[in-house]
Amino acid sequence: MESVEAEIRLSSQKVYCAIAKDLFTQVKTQARLQGVSSETLINLWLKEKVSG
């Protein structure tokens, strides 16, 4: 096998934000009822809020 040099740049498309634990518990419950992940539900709600 031959050695090669490579430069890899990884960039994240995610931003993390703190959420109160009791609020996140409610979000998880709503997400489960809707059959989606909590991350998906939060993104949908935020998109609706900033778009409308």
C-alpha atoms as a printed R data frame, in Angstrom:
   type eleno elety resid chain resno       x      y      z
1  ATOM     1    CA   MET     A     1   0.000  0.000  0.000
2  ATOM     2    CA   GLU     A     2   1.288  3.461 -0.887
3  ATOM     3    CA   SER     A     3   1.254  6.370  1.571
4  ATOM     4    CA   VAL     A     4  -0.509  9.556  0.537
5  ATOM     5    CA   GLU     A     5  -0.880 13.010  2.053
6  ATOM     6    CA   ALA     A     6  -4.323 14.469  2.446
7  ATOM     7    CA   GLU     A     7  -5.778 17.560  4.066
8  ATOM     8    CA   ILE     A     8  -9.242 17.123  5.512
9  ATOM     9    CA   ARG     A     9 -11.359 19.997  6.761
10 ATOM    10    CA   LEU     A    10 -14.457 19.060  8.696
11 ATOM    11    CA   SER     A    11 -17.106 21.640  9.379
12 ATOM    12    CA   SER     A    12 -20.221 21.150 11.407
13 ATOM    13    CA   GLN     A    13 -23.662 22.177 10.229
14 ATOM    14    CA   LYS     A    14 -25.016 21.984 13.779
15 ATOM    15    CA   VAL     A    15 -25.222 24.563 16.527
16 ATOM    16    CA   TYR     A    16 -25.907 23.523 20.073
17 ATOM    17    CA   CYS     A    17 -28.153 25.513 22.387
18 ATOM    18    CA   ALA     A    18 -28.965 24.956 26.050
19 ATOM    19    CA   ILE     A    19 -32.601 24.142 26.876
20 ATOM    20    CA   ALA     A    20 -34.108 23.949 30.345
21 ATOM    21    CA   LYS     A    21 -34.429 20.316 31.417
22 ATOM    22    CA   ASP     A    22 -38.149 20.512 32.221
23 ATOM    23    CA   LEU     A    23 -38.869 22.154 28.858
24 ATOM    24    CA   PHE     A    24 -36.880 19.509 26.998
25 ATOM    25    CA   THR     A    25 -38.854 16.791 28.778
26 ATOM    26    CA   GLN     A    26 -42.056 18.304 27.359
27 ATOM    27    CA   VAL     A    27 -40.492 18.546 23.891
28 ATOM    28    CA   LYS     A    28 -39.472 14.873 24.003
29 ATOM    29    CA   THR     A    29 -43.035 13.920 24.931
30 ATOM    30    CA   GLN     A    30 -44.498 15.942 22.050
31 ATOM    31    CA   ALA     A    31 -41.929 14.540 19.635
32 ATOM    32    CA   ARG     A    32 -42.743 10.975 20.652
33 ATOM    33    CA   LEU     A    33 -46.471 11.647 20.137
34 ATOM    34    CA   GLN     A    34 -45.759 13.010 16.653
35 ATOM    35    CA   GLY     A    35 -43.382 10.190 15.767
36 ATOM    36    CA   VAL     A    36 -40.311 12.365 15.199
37 ATOM    37    CA   SER     A    37 -37.085 13.033 17.068
38 ATOM    38    CA   SER     A    38 -36.909 15.923 19.499
39 ATOM    39    CA   GLU     A    39 -34.270 17.552 17.272
40 ATOM    40    CA   THR     A    40 -36.581 17.376 14.245
41 ATOM    41    CA   LEU     A    41 -39.513 18.812 16.185
42 ATOM    42    CA   ILE     A    42 -37.434 21.693 17.552
43 ATOM    43    CA   ASN     A    43 -36.122 22.493 14.062
44 ATOM    44    CA   LEU     A    44 -39.661 22.433 12.630
45 ATOM    45    CA   TRP     A    45 -40.970 24.738 15.365
46 ATOM    46    CA   LEU     A    46 -38.077 27.168 14.984
47 ATOM    47    CA   LYS     A    47 -38.465 27.223 11.200
48 ATOM    48    CA   GLU     A    48 -42.189 27.991 11.567
49 ATOM    49    CA   LYS     A    49 -41.467 30.755 14.078
50 ATOM    50    CA   VAL     A    50 -38.813 32.568 12.039
51 ATOM    51    CA   SER     A    51 -40.654 32.097  8.731
52 ATOM    52    CA   GLY     A    52 -43.984 33.367  9.956
